[in-house]
Amino acid sequence: MGQERDRLRAVLAVLAVAMMLAWPAMLNGYAIVFSDTYAFIDQASRPLMVWDKPWTYGPFLLALHGRTTLWLPVAGQALILSHLLSLLAASRGAATPLRHLLLGALLAIGSAAPWFAGLLMPDIFAPIAAIALYLLAFPGALGPWQRRWLAVLATMAIAFHLAHLVLAAGCLVVILLLTPRALPRTALPLGLALAILAITNLAGHGRLAISPYGSVHALARMVGDGNVTPVLARACPAVGWHLCAWKDRLPNDSDTFLWSPDGPVASHPGHAIGAIGFAPEAAVIVGHVLREEPLGVLRAALANTGRQLLRTGLGDTLGSDWLDVTVQTALRAYFPPEEQARFLAALQINRTLPALATPFAPLHTTLLLLGTASGAALLLRRADRNFALLVLAALLANAFATGTLSGPHDRYQARIAWLVLLPGALAVLRSVPAPRPRPETSEPTARSRSAESR
């Protein structure tokens, strides 16, 4: 009876924290969306292979929303994160319903975690991947079914975004140094994610590759960093590249290079989708840049990683740019009419959500600084060192992957920076007294003894 009561309390705590983590979406009146959310809805609903996105997160969304409402994926992401945090607390010796509620309240109010739990993008799965890999390496008292679930969750999280491959690799390097025997079970999710990406790209694009057209993104970043112009100056016009026509007017912004409708990528004549036609040439140019400008590429990578580490604002996740021609189009095509009405009534589409998030920025920044300081201090404590090191590795790997391959953006680091709060918070929560279990006795009560005597 006592064990069943404890399990019920634990379940209720997980549900309560999931609701805490969904509060920004509740405030918004709808799931928080981004222009790219449209691509993830569309890729699974048609189905359709999008040239720059793995065919993974879209099917996950479809499995949850079933073309009914996008509130269901919000609930799913919040529940996954809440449950994962409860497993983390259990492995760190801080698992009670009260402690879980306290941790949930801290993250809900003092971090960006709930803003990404309610955002229908793969971003929240970056920190989920890091925590899951840590728990696979240091499971503590977690049972067999929990470890299997963590392996599945880590595989999903890594496969949902290409940057998560680099994130996982960075975590595995630390795990190899700390506990080499755990490497096989922690490397398995990365291997499975790579296999999933290769197989889906073979089925959808006819190419057995992890990122069939990733060279276009890599070239865009090199253009933004200024390392392509000297290569074009030396090679053009003799090489006959499409990009030679742009050598004197290359955009200085990687996003403009990639997405401008009249830019170098979109105007490539080799395919209806310019990036697909441009990818072979982009791969060749990337090779030239790496060989001819290695120091420039290295300096840019280090600078972009450093800038990305410091960009932790909520950034571009809350605006309404392009949502009327992207997400609204998907809702109109695949969802009931009332879903579009909910979307149109949301604060985000009416441009009032960013102002409501602004007051939380000073608190988030303050707690991030405190979390960083406490994490550095915990590196000196044997009991907390492993988790603190893995968090550090995850932050650096994420900053390198996103800053180097896509360029520094606020949301890329904000989605994972809140992990620095966890080592110190869990260390403090371990000092919160656990409730004493009520003694259970088989002795008859006074009433039953009276009845027996009669």
N, C-alpha and C positions, 0 to 999 in steps of 0.2 A: 504493500500500500504506500509506504513512504517513498519507494523508488519510483512508482508511477506518478506520485505527486511531484517529485523532483523533475521527472522528465517533462511533465506538463508545464511546469514553471519555465524550464529551459526553452521549450517550444514557444511559449507565449513571449518570452524575452526576445527570441529571434524575430518573431512577427512584429513585436513592438519596435525593435531597432530598424527593421525593414521599413516600417512606416516613417520613422524619423528620417531615414535616408532618402525617402521619396518626397520630403516636404517641399523642396523647390518646385517640383512638378505640380504638386497640389496647389502651391501658391500661384503658379502660372495658369492653373486651370486646365492643363494639358501636358502631355509629354513634351520635354524640351527637345527641339529638333534643330538640325543643321541642314544646309543645302545639300550636302552629300547623303543625308538620310534618304533622300529621294532615290538615289542610285541603289542603296541597299534594299529598299522596298521593291524597286522595279526589277532588280536582278533575280530575285527569287520568285516574284509573281508572274513573270512572263513564261519561263525563265530566260535570263539573258546574262551573258558573260560581259562584264564591264572591263575595258582594257587595263585600267589602273587599280582595280580592287579585286581581292580574292573572292571566290564564290563560297564564302563561309559565313560571315556575319549576317548576310541577307537571309539565307535559309534559317538561321537561328531566330531572327525576328519573325519570319513567317510561321515557324513552328509555335511561337508564342501568341502572335496576334490573330492568326487564322483568318485574316481579312475582316476582323470584327472591330477591334479598337486597339490603338497604340498604347493604351493604358496597361495592357497585359504585359508587354515587354518591360515597361517601367517597373511593374510589380516583380517580374522575374529577375531583373538585374538587382533590384534592392534586396530581394530575398537571398540571392546567391551571395552578395557581398556580406549581408548580415550573418548568414550561416558560416561563411568562410572566416569571418572575424571571431565567431564563437569557437571554431576549431583552433584558430591561432591562440586564443586565450587558453584553451584547454592544454595545448602543447606547452604554453609558457607558465602553467600553474596558476592561472588567474581565471578559472572557469566557474563562475556562479552566475545565476540570472541577474543579480544586482550589479555585479561588475560589468556584465555585458551591457546592461542598460546605461551605466555610467560611461562606458566607452562609446556607445552609440550617441549619447547626448553630446559628448565632446566633439566627435567627428561631425555631427549634424550641424552644430552651431559654429564650431571653430575651424572648419576645413572646407575644401572644395569637393570632398568626397560625395556629398549628396547632390551637388550640381552635376556631377558626371554620372552618378547612378541613375538620374532621371533623364540623361541625354541619350538619345537613340543613335549612338555612334559607338564604334569599338573601343573608345578611349578608356572606359572604366575597366576593361579587361587587361590593361597594362599593369596596374597594381595587383589585380587578381592573379595574373600569371606569376608575379614575383612572390606573392604570399603562398600560392599553391606550391611553387617549387621549393620554397623554404620548408614547408610542412612535409613534403615528400622526403626531403633530406633529413629533417629533424622532427619526426612525427610524435615523439614523446609517447603518451599513452593512447594515441588514436588507434582505433580498431581497424580490422582488415577492410570492412566496407567503406570506412571513411577514407582510407588510403586509395582505394580504387576510385572513389568519387573524385579525389584530388587529382589523380592521374588523368581522368577524363576532362575535368575542368581545366587543368593546365594545358592539355592538348588543344581544347577549344580556344582558350584565351590566346595562346601563341599563334594559332592559325588565323585568327580574326583580323590580324593586321601585320603587314610585312615588317614594320619596325619592331614588333614583338619578337621576331626571330633574333634580332640583335640583343634585345633586352634579355631574352632567355639565355643566350650564349654568355652574356656578361655574368648572369647569376650562376651559371654552371661553372665558370672559371673559379668563382669564390667557393662554391661547393666542393670542387675538386681539391682546392687547397685545404679546406676545413675538414672534410670527411670523404676521402677518396672512395670508400666502399659504397657510398650512397650515389655515386655518379651514374651507374647503370639505370637505376629506377628514376632518377631525375632527368637523365638525358632522353629517356623513352618518349615523354611528351613532345620534345622538340623534334625527334626523329619522326614521330607519327604526324606532327603538323607539317613537316616538310613533305611527307608522302602524300598527305591530303592535298596540299597545294599543287604538287606535281601532277597528281591524277586528275584533279578538276581542271587544270590548265590543258592537259592533254585532251580531255573530253570536250572542253569548250572552245579552246583555241587551236587544237591540233598540235600543240607543242608541249613536250615533256620538260617543263621548266618551272622554277619557283616563281619567277616574275618575268613572263615572256617579253614584256615591253618596258621593263624597269630602266633600261638604258636612257629612255626619254627623260625620266625623272632625274637620273644622275646628271645628265647633260644640262638640264635646266638649272640645277644647283650650281654647276660649274660656270654657267653663263652668269648667274647672279653674283658669283664670287669674282668674276672678271678674269677667269683663267682660260676662257675659250678664245677671246679676241686675239691674243698673240699667236695662237695656233692657226687661226683662220688667216691672219696676216701673212704667215709664212707659206701656207699650203694653197691658198686660193689665188687665182681661179683654176690652177692646173688640175686639181683633184676632181673638179666637177661636182662638188657637193651642193645639195639644195641650199644649205646654210650659207654658202659663199655669197649668195645674193643679199644676205643680211649682215655681212661682216662689218659694214660701216654704220649699221643702225640696229645692232642687237639691243633688245631690252635689257635694262640693268636690274630687273626684278624677275626672279625665277617664276613667280606666279603669272606674271604678264606673259613671259615666254611660253609657258605651258597652256594657258587658258584663253589668251586673247583670240577672238574669232578671226582676226585677220593677221595673226602672228605667224612665226615660222613653223610651228607645229601644225596648227589647223590648216595652213595653206599647202601642206605637202601633198603633191598630186598622186602619191602611190597607192592610196586607199581612201575609201569613203570616210573613214575615221583617220584623220591626219596622223595621229600618234602611232597608229599601227604601221602605216606606210613609212613613217620617219624612223621607226625603231632600228632597223639595220644600219642606217647611216649614223644614227646617234651612237650606236655601240662602237662603230669605227672611230668616231670623233672622240668619244670618251677614252678609248685606248690611246689615241694620240696625246690627249691632254695629260693622262697619267704618266706617259713616257717623257713628254717634253716639258711639263710644268709640275714635277712632283713636289717641289718645295712649296709652290703656290697652293697646290691642293692641300698639302699637310697644314700649312698655316691657316688656310680657310677653315679646314675641318676643326682645328683646335679653337679657333676664334668662335665659330658657330656653336660648338659644344659649350664653351664658356658662356656665351650669350643666352643659349637655351636654358642653362642651369638657373639663370637669374630671372627668367620670365615665368612667373607663377600666377599671374592674374587670370581671372575667368575668361577674359579676352573675347574671342570671336564666337563663343558658344551660345550667347544669349540674344544676339541680334536677329533682325528679321530679313536681312538681305537675301534676295532671290527666293525666299520661301514660297512666294505666291506662284512662281513659275516652276518650282521643283516639287516640294512636298505637297502643296495643294493639288498639283496635277496628279500625283500618285494617289492621294486620297480620293480624288474624283474618279479615278480609273478603277480602283480596287476595293473601296470601302463603302459602307452604307452612307447615305446622305447626312445622317446625324453626326457622323464622325467629322465630316468637313465643317459642320456647324460648330462643333466643339473646338476645332482648330482655329476657326475664325474668331472665336470669342476669347482665345487665350491672350494673356498679357504679352507674350513674346511677339505675336503677329501684330499686336497693336502698339509695339515699340515702348512698352512701359516696364518690361522685366529688367533690363540692365540697371535702371535707376534703383530698383528695389534690392539688387545685389550689391551695389556700391558700398553701402554702410558696413558690410561684412569684411571688406578688403583689409582695413587696418588690423582687425582681430586675426584674420588669417595670416597676415604677414608676421605679426607678433608671435603667434604660436609656432609658425614655421621656424622662426629664429630660435625660439626656446627649444623646439624639438630637435633642431640641428645641434644645439649646444648640449642637450641631454644625451643625444645619440653619440656625440663625440666622447662624452664622459663615460658612457656605458661600454665603449670599446675597451676600457680598462678593467671592466668587471667580467670575469669568466662566464658567469651565468647568463649574461645578456650580450656577450660579444658577437656571437654567431649571427643573431638576427640583425644587430646593428650593422654589421659588415655587409650582409646581404642587401639591406635597404640602401646602403651607400652604393653598392655595385649596380643596383637597379636604377637608381637616379642617374648615375654616370652613363650607363649603357643607353638609357632612354634619351638622355640629352645628346649623346653622340649620334644615335640612329636618326632622331628627328631633326636635330640641328644640321647634321651633315648631309642628309639625303633630301630633306624637304625645306630646310631653312627654319630659323627660330620663329616660333609662334607661341603665344601665351598658352593656348590650351594644351599644347604638347607636354609641357612640364607641369602645369597645374594639375593635370589628371593624375599624376603620380607623386608629386611633391609631398602630399599629405602623409605619405608613409613615414616621414621622419617623426611624426607624432607618436607612432605606435610603440617603439622600443621603450621610451620613457613612460608613456601612459600605462603600458602593461606592467612595468616595474613598480609603479605607484599602486596600481590596482591590486597587486599581490599583497599589499599591506592592508587592504580593506578586509575587515574580519568577515569570514564566511559564517552564515547562520548555522547555529548548532542544530543538528538533526534532533527531532523530537524522539524521545525514547519510546520504543514500542514494547508493550508487555502483553504477555498472554494471561496475566493474572485476571481473574474475574472482577468486575466492578462491584461496588457496594450494592447497586440495585440488583445485579444478577445473583450475588451471594444471598441477598434477602429473599429473592424469588426461589432460589434452590432450597433455602431453609424452610420455606413454606411448603 
